[in-house]
Amino acid sequence: MAHVVEHPEMDGQEEHIKQTLLEPEVVVQSNSDPEVRLYHRSYQHSIIGEKCLCAVVKWRRDDRFLLTAHFTDKVKRGTVIWKTK
């Protein structure tokens, strides 16, 4: 996760990233890479206002790893594979 929090807007967001991975509101399979899942969770009081945190995870047969995480205005496009609400 160290490479993710090097981005200024993600500094101090480790707990939000963990929460997004453990309790996502929406998980989307990437349109550009079927091995990539985009985990989304809304945060009302992020450091940049009301935003959605997107944690990008590479899923391989025997391995999963966090590629990056960032705040976004909306859920990214792709095939929804899991959703709450």
C-alpha positions as CSV (number, residue, x, y, z in Angstrom):
1,M,0.0,0.0,0.0
2,A,3.0,2.3,0.4
3,H,3.0,3.1,-3.3
4,V,-0.6,4.3,-3.1
5,V,-0.2,6.6,-0.2
6,E,2.7,8.4,-1.9
7,H,0.0,10.4,-3.8
8,P,-0.8,13.5,-1.9
9,E,-4.6,13.1,-1.8
10,M,-4.2,9.5,-0.5
11,D,-1.8,10.3,2.3
12,G,-3.5,9.2,5.6
13,Q,-6.2,7.3,3.8
14,E,-5.0,3.8,4.6
15,E,-8.1,3.0,6.8
16,H,-10.5,4.2,4.2
17,I,-8.7,2.0,1.6
18,K,-9.0,-1.0,3.9
19,Q,-12.6,-0.3,4.6
20,T,-13.3,0.0,0.9
21,L,-11.7,-3.3,0.2
22,L,-13.5,-5.1,3.1
23,E,-16.9,-3.3,2.8
24,P,-17.4,-2.1,-0.7
25,E,-20.6,-0.6,-1.9
26,V,-20.0,-1.6,-5.5
27,V,-17.4,-3.9,-7.2
28,V,-17.0,-3.6,-10.9
29,Q,-15.0,-5.7,-13.3
30,S,-12.8,-3.5,-15.5
31,N,-13.7,-3.1,-19.2
32,S,-10.1,-2.9,-20.2
33,D,-8.7,-5.8,-18.1
34,P,-10.9,-8.7,-16.9
35,E,-8.4,-9.5,-14.1
36,V,-9.0,-6.1,-12.5
37,R,-11.7,-5.3,-10.0
38,L,-12.7,-1.8,-9.0
39,Y,-13.9,-1.5,-5.4
40,H,-16.0,1.6,-4.6
41,R,-17.2,3.2,-1.4
42,S,-18.6,6.7,-0.8
43,Y,-17.2,9.0,1.7
44,Q,-19.1,12.2,2.6
45,H,-16.1,13.9,4.3
46,S,-13.1,13.0,2.4
47,I,-10.2,15.4,2.2
48,I,-11.6,16.7,-1.1
49,G,-15.3,16.7,-0.3
50,E,-18.0,14.1,-1.1
51,K,-16.3,11.5,-3.2
52,C,-16.1,7.8,-4.0
53,L,-12.9,6.0,-3.2
54,C,-11.9,3.5,-5.9
55,A,-9.5,0.8,-4.9
56,V,-8.1,-1.1,-8.0
57,V,-7.2,-4.7,-7.4
58,K,-5.6,-7.2,-9.8
59,W,-7.2,-10.7,-9.4
60,R,-5.1,-13.6,-10.6
61,R,-5.7,-17.3,-10.0
62,D,-3.3,-17.5,-7.0
63,D,-2.7,-13.8,-6.2
64,R,-4.5,-10.5,-5.6
65,F,-2.8,-7.2,-5.1
66,L,-3.7,-3.5,-4.9
67,L,-2.6,-1.6,-8.0
68,T,-3.8,1.8,-6.9
69,A,-6.5,3.8,-5.2
70,H,-8.0,7.2,-5.9
71,F,-11.0,9.4,-5.2
72,T,-13.5,9.8,-8.0
73,D,-16.8,11.5,-8.7
74,K,-18.6,8.3,-9.7
75,V,-18.4,4.6,-10.0
76,K,-16.2,3.5,-12.9
77,R,-17.7,1.8,-15.9
78,G,-17.6,-2.0,-16.2
79,T,-19.6,-5.1,-15.3
80,V,-21.1,-4.8,-11.8
81,I,-20.2,-8.0,-10.1
82,W,-21.4,-7.0,-6.6
83,K,-23.5,-4.2,-5.1
84,T,-25.1,-3.3,-1.8
85,K,-28.3,-1.4,-1.4
